[in-house]
């Protein structure tokens, strides 16, 4: 591939990574709002359905972010091999840290729902 083609594919995967992360934040925000507004009124079945859908959706987004970001890093290395002065900063560890932070967000939001549902009534 030429430098231009590599730069173009890197930009495409970077854009995809950002879109997947934005979708993750949208799903996370919707879940937190739902937990806060209606969490304590949900039946157990409703909570299981909501939590299962949430976990599946966020898992798909985490895999998508990691996959697109890792592919971007792969092509970044190819571009750097052709043009060492190319201003590329994305590295492998960035995608691992991003995935860990996203998983932490899922776990924290599930704890938030649990705490809303298990609040002692006064």
N, C-alpha and C positions, 0 to 999 in steps of 0.2 A: 504494500500500500504506500501511497505517497504521503508526505507530511500533511497535506491538506485533507486527504481522506481520513487519516488518523485523528487529526484535530476535530474534524466534523463528527466522527463516531464518538469521540470522547465527549463532545458537547451534547450529543444526543443522549448518551447514557447519563450524563450529569443532569440533564433536564428530566429524564425519566426518574432518576433517584429522587430529585426534588418533588416531583409530582406524587410519587409513592409515599414520601414522608408527609406531604401535606394531607394526603388521604388518611394516613395513620393518625395525624393530629385531629382531623375531623371526626373520625370514629371514636377516638379517645375522649374528645370534648363532648360528643353526643352521649357517650356512656356515662361520663361524670355528671352531666346535667340530668340524665334520666335517674341515676342513682340518688342524686340529691333531691330531686323533685318527687319521685315516686318510689324510691327504693324500699322504704318501710311498708308500703302498701301492696307490694307485689306478693303474689302467692309463691310458694316454693317452686311450683312448676314454671310459672312465669319467669322467676329469677334464673332457673336452670336454663330455660330457652334463651333468655337475654344473655346470660354469661357465656353460653356455648357459642352463640352467634358472634359475640364480641371477641372471644378467644380465637375463633376461626378467622375472622376478618383481620384482626391484628397480626396473627401468625402469617397470613398471606402477605400483608404489607411489610412485615419485618423481613421475610424471605425475599420479597421483591426489592426492597431497599438494599439489602446485602448483596443480592445477585447483580443488580444493575450497577451498584457502586464497585463491586469487585471486578466486573467486566470493564468498567471505566478505568480502574487501576491497571488492568492487564494491557489495555491499549495505550495507557499513559507510558508504561515501560517501553512499549514498542516505539512510541514517538520519541522518547528520550534517547533511545538507541540510534535513531536517525538524526535527531537534532538535540544535542546535549544542552543547548542553551534555551530550550523550550521552557516557558514558565509554568510548569505543571507542579502542583503541590500535593495532590491527593496521594496518600500512601495506604498500604494494606491495613495498618493498625486503625486508621480512621473508621473503616467499615466495621471492624470488630467492636470498637468503642460505641459506635452508633447503634449497633444491634444490641449491645448490653444495656445501653441507656433506654432503648425502646422496650426491651423486655422488662426493665425496672419500672417503666411507666405503666405497663400492663399489670404487673404485680401490685404496684401502689394503688392503681385504680380498683383492682379487685378487692384489696384490703379496705378501700374507701367504701365500696358497696357493702362489704361485710360489716363494717362498723356502723353504717347507716341502718342496716337491717337488724343489728343486735344491740341497738341503743335501749337502755332501760327507760321505760315510761315512768314519768313522775306523776 
